[in-house]
Amino acid sequence: MASSQEVALTRLPASFIPPITLDTASETPLYRQISMWFQRAILAGQLQPGQRVPSTRALAKALSVSRIPVLSAYELLIAEGYFQPFAGAGTCVSRSIPDAICRAERDDLPNTASLGTESGARRAVSRRAAGMVGSAQAWLDQGRSCTDLDHFPIGIWSKLVNRHARKVSRDIMGYGDPMGYAPFREAIAEYLGAFRAVTCDPSQIMVTTGAQQGLLISALTLLDPKDDVWIEEPGYPGTQLALQAAGARLVLVPVDQEGLIVERGIEMAKRARAAFVAPSHQFPLRTTLSATRRIELLGWASRAGAWIVEDDYDSEFRFCGNPLASLQGIDVEGRVVYVGTLTKAMFPSLRLGYIVVPKDLVSDFLSVRNGSDTYATSVLSQMAMTDFMREGHFSRHIKRTRAVYMERRRALAAAIAARADGLLEVVGDDAGMFILALLPPGVNDAEVVGKARQAGIRAAALSQCYVGRPGRGGLQLDYANSNLKDIPPKVEVLKSIIEACRPKQRGYREV
Ligand SMILES: Cc1ncc(COP(=O)(O)O)c(C=O)c1O
């Protein structure tokens, strides 16, 4: 374990000069003004325990005073327990401020961190932000799953990152192209054309920090506040949040085995401005939008002059049938905006995604993007990712993980069939990184999820993917990171949890 001295030294270097203003006309001596400034900053939490403070020489120079008042202030702060000197390593904020000091002095300070919370009253924020604190947020709070990292070629990835990080070229240190690093956009356009039958050229690829940013930029570019927009119900909570952030009015279109029920959408809001859908793999019901519904959806968009935003977040992982073509690829009117990500095929913290923008909308998408971020995500990761794709590692990695996920998915489905038949009903396609299993009617999925998590089983509640009234409860069961041998015993545990959560019915007998 690191000693406290080592910990102190890992903090910010002491060359940061704090913003102290001295009043030379004041009756309070300079050393006292300096010590009071530090005391207040420590008690208010602006300076953290273990954080280094500047040397007395550097601080005196920055404040244009002699070293004497600074030395006196530091001596006082050390004597009172606020500062701790380290031989040869400077001075740090004490790792433990005596409680008595904290209690006596903290009361005098305004504590912005707790404002508005003690009385229970929430301070006013925009109606939009307030409306976003709901089930979508609760879903995010459940924690997100990671991709399988055991089969990720970390050595190769590190080598590629190092290749570019070792000697950073001056050319890439400026703002660069806000659409993204050109070779990366070329690699993505090739990949999408070959693998997803997306019709595009590199000029249409806008690099983002992931599908989530792609959804938000699309919403802000295509929609005005209060515009009607179709979303799938249940659907991806991140899409709900992006659309709420854009101030859109959500039209909750139900989903069945064939995906979004276009006819219902037309009945509910024929003139909606856009539809946000995940046609390849509906989230969370795991269905594929059927060919008939694809034609119906494109037909409606054409008649209504509406946009379709296609969220194609995990199509690399289909375990049966032929790979599906994207909706964008069969759209002849340029109404589909295609949003993709490398989160599932690579790993979440990479934060690389892309939007395929219809050619005539590129400058509109760019204006909106510039409103939040004037340059694409870190160019170093784009460079490493370009090499990862060009040198064949990406396709090899997808092939390998597809086999791993398929094996885990099938093991989980088999364990459910063998051990929890009648309690968990698996729905959706043979694809992706989690199974959706419906619970018996009347079982509260949030309660099951809570208990499952206590037992160390990762699960998320289907009910949290609804904006409106949830239907039958269900569990999203992650297998991407599961160990094959742990699957059957975990299903056993889940079975007993579900049984315990089952409502006691009159006349119900255990069989
Ligand atoms: C349906 C769906 N869309 C979009 C995303 C967002 O992914 P990203 O990490 O690229 O923002 C996810 C992530 O889980 C998802 O499941």
The ligand as a Gaussian input file, in Angstrom:
#p B3LYP/6-31G(d) Opt

LIG

0 1
 C      -29.818000       0.480000     -27.577000
 C      -28.584000       1.253000     -27.260000
 N      -28.360000       2.392000     -27.913000
 C      -27.297000       3.164000     -27.631000
 C      -26.390000       2.809000     -26.672000
 C      -25.296000       3.799000     -26.332000
 O      -24.059000       3.351000     -26.484000
 P      -22.781000       4.296000     -26.330000
 O      -21.983000       3.691000     -25.231000
 O      -22.108000       4.204000     -27.644000
 O      -23.202000       5.695000     -26.035000
 C      -26.562000       1.610000     -25.958000
 C      -25.632000       1.225000     -24.890000
 O      -25.821000       0.300000     -24.151000
 C      -27.698000       0.812000     -26.261000
 O      -27.921000      -0.331000     -25.589000

